[in-house]
Amino acid sequence: MDAVFVLQTINVQMASGLSECRRMMHFEWFGHDWNLLIRAGNGVSCSSPALPISPKSALDSPLDALPPSASEFVTIAKVGEIPSGEGRCYSVNGRMIAVFFADGQYYAVDDVCPHMGASLAGGWIEEGVIICPWHAWRFCSHKGTWLDNPRSPLRVGTYELRIEGGEISVRVPVPPAS
């Protein structure tokens, strides 16, 4: 067997309420191990047709290169809705974003763990470190760097947050029109 496709179902908090999303993950055999190929088809499709999810890369994404002016802040939750030490997943501008709350601060990162595709929002945050629920990979909540190998180019994207009027908003670049 050379390739396996796995369908993972997750729940995502959207402005209209809780929505079930499905993430297709593509694994390929490399002689000694199964590897998740995010570039080769890891995407998420949501039940909301207004919010399509595009495949993305864990190492380099053209969306990360867009200037902040190419996006607007999007309100995703109210202050107090995310318990301390936990995360929640939101769909914003075609991306799944994990938002964590710890030590009085909110942090936003890409929701997909680049190791095996787990939802990082299902993990937890301790002392500024986001921990994946599947295999305990650790990521810096500020820079997105992989803390188990800080010199690696592997990282998760991080996003600017804003708190105004008791609402949490995140700025995520809008994907370019294809």
C-alpha positions as CSV (number, residue, x, y, z in Angstrom):
1,M,0.0,0.0,0.0
2,D,1.5,3.3,-1.1
3,A,-1.1,5.9,0.1
4,V,-3.9,6.1,2.6
5,F,-6.6,8.8,2.9
6,V,-8.1,9.4,6.3
7,L,-11.3,11.5,6.9
8,Q,-11.3,13.2,10.3
9,T,-14.4,14.9,11.6
10,I,-14.1,17.9,13.9
11,N,-16.5,20.4,15.4
12,V,-15.7,24.1,14.6
13,Q,-17.2,27.1,16.3
14,M,-18.5,29.5,13.5
15,A,-20.3,32.8,13.8
16,S,-23.6,31.0,13.0
17,G,-23.0,28.3,15.7
18,L,-21.3,24.9,16.0
19,S,-20.5,23.4,12.6
20,E,-19.2,19.9,11.8
21,C,-16.2,19.9,9.5
22,R,-14.3,17.1,7.8
23,R,-10.6,17.1,7.2
24,M,-9.2,14.8,4.5
25,M,-5.6,13.8,5.3
26,H,-3.3,12.1,2.7
27,F,-0.6,9.8,4.1
28,E,2.1,8.2,1.9
29,W,4.6,5.4,2.8
30,F,8.3,6.4,2.6
31,G,9.9,3.1,3.2
32,H,10.1,3.3,6.9
33,D,7.2,5.5,8.1
34,W,3.9,7.0,7.2
35,N,4.1,10.7,6.5
36,L,1.3,13.3,6.3
37,L,1.5,15.2,3.0
38,I,-0.2,18.5,3.8
39,R,0.8,19.9,0.4
40,A,-0.8,16.9,-1.4
41,G,-4.3,17.4,-0.3
42,N,-4.8,18.1,3.4
43,G,-7.8,20.4,3.3
44,V,-10.9,20.9,5.3
45,S,-14.4,21.1,4.0
46,C,-17.0,22.7,6.1
47,S,-20.8,22.4,6.0
48,S,-20.9,26.2,5.5
49,P,-20.6,26.9,1.7
50,A,-19.6,30.5,2.4
51,L,-16.4,29.4,4.1
52,P,-14.5,27.0,1.8
53,I,-11.2,25.7,3.1
54,S,-8.1,25.5,0.9
55,P,-5.2,23.1,1.1
56,K,-2.1,24.7,2.8
57,S,1.5,23.9,3.5
58,A,3.0,23.5,6.9
59,L,6.4,24.9,5.8
60,D,5.5,27.8,3.5
61,S,2.2,29.2,2.6
62,P,1.5,32.0,0.1
63,L,-1.2,33.2,2.5
64,D,1.4,34.0,5.1
65,A,3.2,36.3,2.6
66,L,0.2,38.6,2.2
67,P,0.4,42.0,3.8
68,P,-1.9,42.6,6.8
69,S,-3.8,45.1,4.7
70,A,-5.1,42.2,2.6
71,S,-7.2,41.1,5.5
72,E,-9.6,42.5,8.1
73,F,-10.2,41.5,11.7
74,V,-13.0,39.0,12.1
75,T,-14.9,38.6,15.3
76,I,-14.8,35.0,16.4
77,A,-15.8,34.8,20.1
78,K,-16.6,36.8,23.2
79,V,-14.1,37.2,26.1
80,G,-14.6,34.4,28.6
81,E,-15.8,31.8,26.1
82,I,-12.5,30.0,26.0
83,P,-11.5,28.5,29.3
84,S,-8.0,29.1,30.6
85,G,-5.4,26.6,29.3
86,E,-7.7,25.5,26.5
87,G,-8.3,26.2,22.8
88,R,-11.2,26.5,20.4
89,C,-11.3,26.1,16.6
90,Y,-12.8,28.7,14.3
91,S,-13.1,29.0,10.5
92,V,-11.7,32.4,9.4
93,N,-11.2,33.4,5.7
94,G,-10.9,29.8,4.6
95,R,-8.5,28.7,7.3
96,M,-9.0,26.7,10.5
97,I,-7.6,28.8,13.4
98,A,-7.0,27.6,16.9
99,V,-7.4,30.3,19.6
100,F,-6.0,29.6,23.0
101,F,-6.4,31.5,26.3
102,A,-3.8,31.3,29.1
103,D,-2.5,33.7,31.7
104,G,-4.9,36.4,30.7
105,Q,-3.7,36.4,27.0
106,Y,-5.2,35.0,23.8
107,Y,-3.2,33.4,21.1
108,A,-4.2,32.4,17.5
109,V,-2.4,29.8,15.4
110,D,-3.1,27.5,12.5
111,D,-5.3,24.6,13.8
112,V,-3.6,21.8,11.9
113,C,-0.6,20.1,13.5
114,P,2.0,19.6,10.8
115,H,3.0,16.2,12.2
116,M,-0.2,14.2,11.7
117,G,-2.9,16.7,11.1
118,A,-4.5,16.8,14.6
119,S,-6.6,19.8,15.6
120,L,-4.3,21.8,17.9
121,A,-7.4,23.4,19.5
122,G,-8.0,19.9,21.0
123,G,-4.8,20.3,22.9
124,W,-3.8,22.7,25.6
125,I,-1.5,25.6,26.4
126,E,1.0,25.9,29.3
127,E,3.5,28.7,29.9
128,G,3.2,29.9,26.3
129,V,3.6,26.4,24.8
130,I,0.8,24.9,22.7
131,I,0.7,21.1,23.0
132,C,-0.8,18.9,20.3
133,P,-3.3,16.4,21.7
134,W,-2.2,13.4,19.6
135,H,1.6,13.2,20.0
136,A,2.5,16.1,22.3
137,W,4.3,18.1,19.7
138,R,5.0,21.6,21.2
139,F,4.7,24.9,19.4
140,C,5.5,28.5,20.6
141,S,2.3,30.4,21.0
142,H,4.0,33.7,19.9
143,K,6.1,32.6,16.9
144,G,4.6,29.2,15.9
145,T,8.0,27.5,16.0
146,W,8.3,23.8,16.6
147,L,9.8,23.7,20.1
148,D,11.0,20.1,19.9
149,N,13.4,21.2,17.1
150,P,13.6,25.0,17.2
151,R,16.0,25.1,14.2
152,S,13.6,23.3,12.0
153,P,11.7,25.5,9.4
154,L,8.5,23.6,10.4
155,R,6.1,25.9,12.2
156,V,2.4,26.7,12.5
157,G,1.2,30.1,11.4
158,T,0.4,32.7,14.0
159,Y,-2.2,35.5,13.7
160,E,-2.8,38.9,15.2
161,L,-5.7,39.1,17.8
162,R,-7.6,42.1,19.1
163,I,-9.9,42.5,22.0
164,E,-12.6,45.3,21.7
165,G,-15.9,45.6,23.5
166,G,-15.6,42.2,25.0
167,E,-15.2,40.5,21.6
168,I,-12.2,38.6,20.3
169,S,-11.2,39.3,16.7
170,V,-8.5,37.7,14.6
171,R,-6.7,38.9,11.4
172,V,-6.2,36.2,8.9
173,P,-5.1,37.0,5.3
174,V,-7.8,36.5,2.7
175,P,-6.7,33.9,0.1
176,P,-5.9,35.3,-3.3
177,A,-8.5,34.7,-6.0
178,S,-7.6,31.8,-8.2
